[in-house]
Amino acid sequence: MEHLISVLVENRFGVLAHIAGLFSGRGFNIDSLAVGETEDPTVSRMTIVVKGEDTVVEQILKQLNRQVDVISVADLTDKPYIERELLLVKVATTSKNRSEVLEIADIFRTKIVDVQKDSLTIEAVGGGGKLAALLDLLKSFGIKELARTGRIGLARK
């Protein structure tokens, strides 16, 4: 099962490597990792997405809670939460298909952030399903480059 885990940590050198090490030490591949300051500059929020058995993820959550630099840990998977991811995708275009790519971008409420003679760069923000559907439609035009931030999430309550 996929788990979206939110971890508040002290904003200190080495904390990211230490927390990531807990997952790799258990043989977990981190599917997505996003880290940034919160409203308090001394605290960072790590949003980690992993796939694994619930019981094993529960053990990792317990280990996380025991770490000195960890303030709080929440598995948002079974709770109401909001998630977003930022995607930049450079799509190959020609004069013949550019309007079709622009139409797809408009349907998905994305932004065109760069226009070149042979490509458009699109910025998209949304949940995983929206971004996957967008990429699926853009594949046929040719994706030249792709960058993703990783998922972030907040509990609704």
Secondary structure by P-SEA (a helix, b strand, c coil): cbbbbbbbcccccaaaaaaaaaaaaacccccbbbbbbcccccbbbbbbbbbccaaaaaaaaaaaaaccccccccccccccbbbbbbbbbbbbbccccaaaaaaaaaaaccccccccccbbbbbbbccaaaaaaaaaaaccccccbbbbccbbbbbcc
